[in-house]
Amino acid sequence: MAIAVALIGLAALVQSTLQMNLPAALLGAVLLVCAVTTYRSSAISSFLKIFVGIFSAETVVFGLAVVAARAGFWPSDFAQEKPPESLSLTVAVFSILVYVVARFPTVGQIMRIADRYFNAGETAPRCARPPDSDGGAIATWSSLAQRFSQKLKLVEQGRARERLRRIHTTHIVARASARALR
């Protein structure tokens, strides 16, 4: 992957030199830096390597499209759909940033912990339900749901009784206050 990024970066540099377009040389320079960080990403976390790989692959695809458009090889039927030069530059910068962030000590420490689980190769069990002794996990869950529903009904009945008691007490107090005022 790093070689492909480097080749496109060199092509962008040569193209910008031949066309005397120095601002376009930025793409080539950034792609060469991206090629170096992609090559050196073998030393970073397995999880973050995936991001570097994805961004580098996007850099190759979009970089080829930009270089082809600059060279005049872009189909005239799709002239309105030319990729912006900033697209390949952006994904190359993302790849570089992932590599740079992976070199921070704190991120490295976190990724060492996460990589233990990421690289474990073990798979989680497919069934998240606890199995019943006779294999009726669904029956267990439905009976559990029924018991939970019954408990909720009891709680709601208790709350309703408490509300009625408060209303009744308030009504009695209000009636007594009305009599006292007469």
C-alpha positions as CSV (number, residue, x, y, z in Angstrom):
1,M,0.0,0.0,0.0
2,A,2.8,2.4,0.9
3,I,4.4,1.8,-2.5
4,A,1.2,2.7,-4.3
5,V,0.8,5.9,-2.3
6,A,4.5,6.8,-3.0
7,L,4.1,6.2,-6.7
8,I,1.0,8.4,-6.9
9,G,2.8,11.0,-4.8
10,L,5.8,11.0,-7.2
11,A,3.5,11.2,-10.2
12,A,1.7,14.2,-8.6
13,L,5.1,15.9,-7.9
14,V,6.4,15.3,-11.4
15,Q,3.1,16.4,-13.0
16,S,3.0,19.6,-11.0
17,T,6.7,20.3,-11.9
18,L,6.0,19.7,-15.6
19,Q,2.9,21.9,-15.5
20,M,4.7,24.6,-13.5
21,N,1.9,24.4,-10.9
22,L,3.7,24.7,-7.5
23,P,0.5,24.7,-5.3
24,A,-0.4,21.3,-6.9
25,A,3.0,20.0,-5.6
26,L,1.5,20.0,-2.1
27,L,-0.5,16.9,-3.0
28,G,2.6,15.1,-4.0
29,A,4.5,16.1,-0.9
30,V,1.7,15.1,1.4
31,L,1.2,11.8,-0.4
32,L,5.0,11.0,0.1
33,V,4.6,11.7,3.8
34,C,1.5,9.5,3.8
35,A,3.6,6.7,2.1
36,V,6.2,6.9,4.8
37,T,3.6,6.8,7.7
38,T,1.8,4.0,5.9
39,Y,5.0,2.0,5.7
40,R,5.9,2.7,9.3
41,S,2.4,1.8,10.6
42,S,3.4,-1.8,11.0
43,A,4.7,-0.7,14.5
44,I,1.3,0.7,15.7
45,S,-1.8,-0.9,17.1
46,S,-3.6,-3.5,15.1
47,F,-6.8,-1.6,15.5
48,L,-5.4,1.7,14.3
49,K,-3.6,-0.1,11.4
50,I,-7.0,-0.7,9.9
51,F,-7.7,3.0,9.8
52,V,-4.3,3.8,8.2
53,G,-4.9,1.1,5.6
54,I,-8.4,2.4,4.8
55,F,-7.3,6.0,4.5
56,S,-4.3,5.0,2.5
57,A,-6.4,2.9,0.1
58,E,-8.7,5.9,-0.3
59,T,-5.7,8.1,-1.0
60,V,-4.6,5.8,-3.8
61,V,-8.0,5.8,-5.4
62,F,-8.7,9.5,-5.1
63,G,-5.1,10.4,-5.8
64,L,-5.2,8.4,-9.1
65,A,-8.4,10.2,-10.0
66,V,-7.0,13.6,-9.3
67,V,-3.8,12.9,-11.2
68,A,-5.8,11.5,-14.2
69,A,-8.0,14.6,-14.1
70,R,-5.0,16.9,-14.1
71,A,-3.4,15.1,-17.0
72,G,-6.5,15.3,-19.1
73,F,-7.4,11.6,-18.9
74,W,-10.7,12.2,-17.1
75,P,-13.6,11.4,-19.4
76,S,-15.3,14.5,-20.8
77,D,-18.7,13.0,-20.2
78,F,-17.9,13.2,-16.5
79,A,-16.3,16.6,-16.4
80,Q,-18.8,17.9,-13.8
81,E,-17.9,14.9,-11.5
82,K,-14.2,15.5,-11.3
83,P,-12.9,14.8,-7.8
84,P,-11.7,17.9,-6.0
85,E,-8.0,18.0,-5.3
86,S,-8.6,18.4,-1.7
87,L,-10.3,15.0,-1.4
88,S,-7.1,12.9,-1.8
89,L,-5.2,15.4,0.3
90,T,-7.8,15.1,3.1
91,V,-7.7,11.3,3.3
92,A,-3.9,11.4,3.2
93,V,-3.9,13.8,6.1
94,F,-6.3,11.6,8.0
95,S,-3.9,8.6,7.5
96,I,-1.0,10.7,8.7
97,L,-3.0,11.9,11.7
98,V,-3.9,8.4,12.8
99,Y,-0.3,7.4,12.6
100,V,0.8,10.5,14.6
101,V,-1.9,10.0,17.3
102,A,-1.0,6.3,17.6
103,R,2.5,7.4,18.6
104,F,1.2,9.3,21.7
105,P,2.1,7.4,24.8
106,T,-1.4,7.6,26.3
107,V,-3.0,6.3,23.1
108,G,-0.4,3.6,22.8
109,Q,-1.1,2.4,26.3
110,I,-4.9,2.3,25.6
111,M,-4.3,0.5,22.3
112,R,-2.1,-2.1,24.0
113,I,-5.0,-2.9,26.3
114,A,-7.6,-2.9,23.5
115,D,-5.4,-4.9,21.1
116,R,-5.4,-7.8,23.6
117,Y,-9.1,-8.2,23.0
118,F,-9.0,-7.2,19.3
119,N,-6.3,-9.7,18.5
120,A,-7.7,-12.5,20.7
121,G,-9.3,-14.4,17.9
122,E,-12.0,-15.7,20.2
123,T,-15.6,-15.3,19.3
124,A,-18.4,-14.5,21.6
125,P,-21.2,-17.0,22.0
126,R,-24.0,-16.5,19.5
127,C,-26.9,-16.9,21.9
128,A,-27.1,-14.1,24.4
129,R,-30.0,-15.7,26.2
130,P,-29.2,-18.0,29.2
131,P,-30.1,-21.6,28.3
132,D,-32.8,-23.4,30.4
133,S,-31.9,-26.8,31.8
134,D,-34.0,-28.4,29.1
135,G,-32.9,-26.0,26.4
136,G,-36.0,-23.8,26.6
137,A,-34.3,-20.4,26.7
138,I,-37.4,-18.7,25.2
139,A,-39.7,-20.2,27.8
140,T,-37.4,-19.0,30.5
141,W,-37.4,-15.5,29.2
142,S,-41.2,-15.4,28.7
143,S,-41.8,-16.6,32.3
144,L,-39.3,-14.0,33.5
145,A,-41.2,-11.4,31.5
146,Q,-44.5,-12.5,33.0
147,R,-43.1,-12.3,36.6
148,F,-41.7,-8.9,35.9
149,S,-45.0,-7.7,34.4
150,Q,-46.8,-9.0,37.6
151,K,-44.4,-7.1,39.8
152,L,-44.9,-3.9,37.8
153,K,-48.7,-4.3,38.2
154,L,-48.3,-4.6,42.0
155,V,-46.1,-1.6,42.1
156,E,-48.5,0.4,40.0
157,Q,-51.4,-0.7,42.2
158,G,-49.5,0.4,45.3
159,R,-48.8,3.8,43.7
160,A,-52.5,4.1,42.7
161,R,-53.6,3.3,46.3
162,E,-51.1,5.9,47.7
163,R,-52.4,8.5,45.3
164,L,-56.0,7.8,46.3
165,R,-55.1,7.9,50.0
166,R,-53.5,11.3,49.5
167,I,-56.4,12.6,47.5
168,H,-58.8,11.3,50.2
169,T,-56.7,12.9,53.0
170,T,-56.5,16.2,51.1
171,H,-60.3,16.1,50.6
172,I,-60.9,15.4,54.3
173,V,-58.6,18.2,55.3
174,A,-60.2,20.6,52.9
175,R,-63.7,19.7,54.2
176,A,-62.6,20.1,57.8
177,S,-61.1,23.5,56.9
178,A,-64.3,24.6,55.2
179,R,-66.3,23.7,58.3
180,A,-63.9,25.5,60.6
181,L,-64.3,28.7,58.5
182,R,-68.1,28.7,58.8
